[in-house]
Amino acid sequence: ATIIINADIDMENADFSAIIAQRGDKLTVIGNGHKISNVKVVSGANDNTTGQASMFYAYPNSTLAVSNLTLENITVTADANASGYAAAVVGYCEGAVILNNVDVVNATVTGVKSSGMLAGHMSGSLVATDCDISGTVTLADFAEETAGHYAGKYVGTLAGAAELTNCTANVTVSGNL
């Protein structure tokens, strides 16, 4: 599938659940220089991504390609009772993610497991080019959840491969670094 964004989208703090690249599929999101703003992403029992919180999710053997898009004033909170992975862009990535000129502006990301601005947990692959990110990433202090999980500016936990080219980060990180 291909999603083409032809105007700025203000979600007015509406709740949102991730857009998914399904197993074996390719999902392309073309932002055309537009922005999605004021989104509130919260994980929980009723979401469609096993409890992670983010704008996108990449299942195994999938490809997610996002280009020329800005995510602004995004608030992401992963529930302690769900899987707890959090990111502004991809909370849990088991597939291939290609980000080209994807900017995250003034985002707040809070997770109880691996959390980062571009990806919370990356067991697949990430190629990011010309991505500028800003905001805060926090790994909440739930002792039973933090063992082996980390918070990072770009990626919380990297168990796959990541290649970042010409990316900048103005991100404050706290938690299990």
C-alpha positions as CSV (number, residue, x, y, z in Angstrom):
1,A,0.0,0.0,0.0
2,T,1.0,3.6,-0.5
3,I,-0.2,6.5,1.6
4,I,0.3,10.0,0.0
5,I,-0.2,13.0,2.3
6,N,-1.3,16.1,0.4
7,A,-1.9,18.5,3.4
8,D,-0.8,19.1,7.0
9,I,-2.9,17.0,9.4
10,D,-3.6,18.3,12.9
11,M,-4.9,15.5,15.1
12,E,-6.0,17.9,17.9
13,N,-4.7,15.5,20.6
14,A,-6.8,12.6,19.3
15,D,-5.8,9.1,20.4
16,F,-4.1,7.1,17.7
17,S,-2.9,3.6,17.1
18,A,0.0,2.7,14.8
19,I,-0.2,2.3,11.0
20,I,1.1,-1.2,10.3
21,A,3.4,-2.7,7.6
22,Q,1.9,-6.3,7.7
23,R,4.0,-9.4,7.4
24,G,5.5,-9.7,3.9
25,D,4.0,-6.4,2.7
26,K,5.5,-3.1,1.7
27,L,4.0,0.1,3.1
28,T,5.1,3.4,1.6
29,V,4.2,6.8,3.2
30,I,5.0,9.8,1.1
31,G,4.7,13.0,3.2
32,N,5.3,15.5,0.4
33,G,6.8,17.9,3.0
34,H,3.7,18.0,5.2
35,K,3.4,17.4,8.9
36,I,1.2,15.4,11.2
37,S,0.8,17.2,14.5
38,N,-0.7,17.0,18.0
39,V,-1.1,13.2,18.1
40,K,-1.5,11.3,21.3
41,V,-0.3,7.7,21.0
42,V,-1.0,5.3,23.9
43,S,-0.6,1.6,24.0
44,G,-3.0,-0.8,25.7
45,A,-5.1,-3.8,25.4
46,N,-7.2,-2.4,22.6
47,D,-4.5,-1.4,20.2
48,N,-3.5,-3.4,17.1
49,T,0.2,-3.8,17.7
50,T,0.6,-6.0,20.8
51,G,1.0,-3.0,23.1
52,Q,3.7,-0.9,21.7
53,A,3.1,2.8,21.1
54,S,4.2,4.7,18.0
55,M,3.1,6.1,14.7
56,F,4.2,3.0,12.7
57,Y,4.9,-0.7,13.3
58,A,6.9,-3.1,11.1
59,Y,6.1,-6.8,11.3
60,P,8.7,-9.5,10.3
61,N,9.5,-9.6,6.5
62,S,7.8,-6.3,5.9
63,T,9.2,-3.0,4.5
64,L,8.1,0.4,5.8
65,A,9.3,3.4,3.8
66,V,8.5,6.9,5.1
67,S,9.7,10.0,3.3
68,N,9.4,13.8,3.5
69,L,7.3,13.9,6.6
70,T,7.4,15.8,9.9
71,L,5.8,14.5,13.1
72,E,5.3,17.5,15.5
73,N,4.1,17.7,19.1
74,I,3.7,13.9,19.3
75,T,3.1,12.4,22.7
76,V,3.7,8.7,23.0
77,T,3.1,6.6,26.1
78,A,3.5,2.9,26.3
79,D,1.4,1.3,29.0
80,A,3.0,-0.7,31.8
81,N,0.4,-3.4,31.3
82,A,1.2,-3.8,27.6
83,S,4.4,-4.7,25.9
84,G,5.8,-1.2,26.7
85,Y,7.9,-0.4,23.7
86,A,7.7,3.3,22.6
87,A,8.9,5.6,19.9
88,A,7.7,8.5,17.9
89,V,8.2,6.7,14.6
90,V,8.5,2.9,15.0
91,G,7.9,1.4,18.5
92,Y,8.9,-2.2,17.6
93,C,10.5,-3.1,14.3
94,E,10.9,-6.6,13.1
95,G,11.0,-5.7,9.4
96,A,13.0,-3.2,7.3
97,V,12.4,0.5,7.9
98,I,13.6,3.2,5.5
99,L,13.3,6.8,6.7
100,N,14.2,9.6,4.3
101,N,13.8,13.2,5.6
102,V,11.5,12.2,8.4
103,D,11.7,14.9,11.2
104,V,10.3,14.6,14.7
105,V,9.8,17.9,16.4
106,N,9.0,18.4,20.1
107,A,8.0,14.8,20.8
108,T,7.6,13.2,24.2
109,V,8.2,9.5,24.3
110,T,7.7,7.4,27.5
111,G,8.0,3.6,27.6
112,V,8.5,0.9,30.1
113,K,10.6,-1.2,27.8
114,S,13.0,-0.1,25.0
115,S,12.2,3.5,23.9
116,G,13.7,5.9,21.4
117,M,12.7,8.7,19.1
118,L,13.1,6.8,15.8
119,A,12.6,3.2,17.1
120,G,12.0,1.6,20.5
121,H,13.2,-1.9,19.8
122,M,14.9,-2.7,16.5
123,S,15.4,-6.4,15.7
124,G,15.0,-5.7,12.0
125,S,16.9,-3.0,10.1
126,L,16.7,0.7,10.0
127,V,18.2,3.1,7.3
128,A,17.6,6.7,8.2
129,T,18.8,9.6,6.0
130,D,18.4,13.3,6.7
131,C,16.3,12.9,9.8
132,D,16.3,15.6,12.5
133,I,14.7,14.8,15.9
134,S,13.9,16.7,19.0
135,G,12.1,16.1,22.3
136,T,12.4,13.8,25.3
137,V,12.7,10.0,25.7
138,T,12.0,8.5,29.1
139,L,12.2,4.9,30.2
140,A,9.7,4.9,33.1
141,D,11.0,3.4,36.3
142,F,9.1,0.1,36.5
143,A,11.9,-2.2,38.0
144,E,10.3,-5.4,36.7
145,E,10.2,-4.0,33.1
146,T,13.6,-2.3,32.8
147,A,16.0,-5.2,32.9
148,G,17.6,-5.5,29.5
149,H,15.6,-2.5,28.0
150,Y,17.1,0.9,27.3
151,A,16.3,4.4,26.3
152,G,18.1,6.2,23.5
153,K,18.0,9.3,21.3
154,Y,17.5,7.4,18.1
155,V,16.9,3.8,19.1
156,G,16.2,2.3,22.5
157,T,17.5,-1.3,22.0
158,L,19.3,-2.3,18.8
159,A,19.2,-6.1,18.2
160,G,19.3,-5.7,14.4
161,A,21.1,-3.2,12.1
162,A,20.9,0.6,11.9
163,E,22.5,3.0,9.4
164,L,22.0,6.7,10.1
165,T,23.3,9.3,7.6
166,N,23.1,13.0,8.1
167,C,20.7,12.8,11.1
168,T,20.7,15.1,14.1
169,A,19.3,14.7,17.5
170,N,18.4,17.3,20.2
171,V,16.9,14.8,22.6
172,T,17.0,14.5,26.4
173,V,17.1,10.9,27.5
174,S,16.4,9.5,31.0
175,G,16.0,6.0,32.3
176,N,18.0,2.9,31.8
177,L,20.6,4.3,29.3
